[in-house]
Amino acid sequence: MTVMDLIRFAGGAVWAHRLRSILSLIGIAIGVGAVILLTAIGEGTRYFVLAQFTQFGTNILAINPGKTKTLGIPGILGGTTHKLTLEDADALSRIPGVEAVVPMAMGMGRVEAEGRGRSVNVLGVTADMPAVWRFTIGQGEFLPKGDLDRATSVTVLGPKIKRELFGDRNSLGEIVRIAGYRFRVIGVMEPKGQILGYDLDDAAYVPVANAMRMFNLDEVMEIDVAYQSALMVDQVLEAVRQTLIDRHHGTEDFSITTQAAMLESLDEIMRIVTLAAAGIAGISLVVGALGIVTMMWISVGERVSEIGLLRALGALPRQIFLIFIVESVMLSVLGGAVGVFLGMLGAFALTLVLPGLPVFVDEQYLGLALLVAIGTGLLSGVAPARRAIRIDPVEALHID
């Protein structure tokens, strides 16, 4: 019996019981379709999140106050937060390979002008912020260069708050009050959109010294360091660490995160989430496998005389075994193909119904889903096939 004979024989058996075969492959189709759809949403979300963060550049070190040290007794000794200052930022700006340093202080403040106003995020930064964060000035100019601890009563507005306060007319040179302090508007940012629900266009930017005075701060919440090349990351990272340790009396009481490391962590987390979603959807494949096992088991019982006749004509137990395995795989492959179609159709429908939902169908997951479907068919056919080869041909023909 050749391979084509096996396929024709198994295909005939599947076609002879069309309704039962369709019911059996539905479970596989639903499982494969669900896996493809959920992984498409997961992969789309992963690319979306990574794109959101990479728009701020990758050659950046983020330094935050505080470092947690684990000493073997959880909960007894935790982390201690120490201050990062403008003097620290100034010292970091003199490190070779560092292009710019942006210390940041932030708070919520009411921005008012011409009888209108509301509370928005007020970011205290420096003149280098647009270059480091890859922001663009829409109108006017950004904050002027100068000493970090020099307060200057000028501000740059995000496009959203500018539009709410001044409408379509020019706001440059206008006076606004931010958290009770007077500022002159010297610029308006280009629209940047949102990142993870945070509206970057709904903010006001002031010199970091002004923000620290407005919100009564004696430290900055973060210092961002932009370096020249990705090849210099280790060199700059070590220089930054050593500089701050020396300034903090030999204590490493701060945390440094590279943008590249953060993106790698996010990528790994999103991949795990995607695989977890695929695993949950894959549960329905188990249901489909049980359906195939049940159908094949019943089929063996109904085809006892056929098995006996095949054995009488010289078919070997191995060939009988392969007939039922091929039938099972054929059902699972058909179910898998239908599932791939349904999954891609569902992904396309989602992009039409929810245009903002990131959906990306990865070809790797398509291939993996089909391989899992084939594997499911192989495993599902083993028990019925073993039952078939244990049937005594003489008794089978006697039953007929």
PEKA-V858044 format. One record per helix or strand of 2 or more residues. SS is the DSSP state (a for helix, b for strand). FROM is the first residue (numbers start at 0). TO is the last residue. If there is no record, write none. Layout:
ss->{SS	SS}
from->{FROM	FROM}
to->{TO	TO}
This chain:
ss->{a	a	b	a	b	b	a	b	b	a	b	b	b	b	b	a	b	a	b	a	a	a	a	a	a}
from->{2	17	59	85	97	115	128	136	153	158	174	180	193	197	202	207	221	229	253	258	282	303	316	362	392}
to->{15	53	64	91	112	124	132	139	156	165	177	188	194	198	206	213	226	246	257	280	301	311	352	388	398}
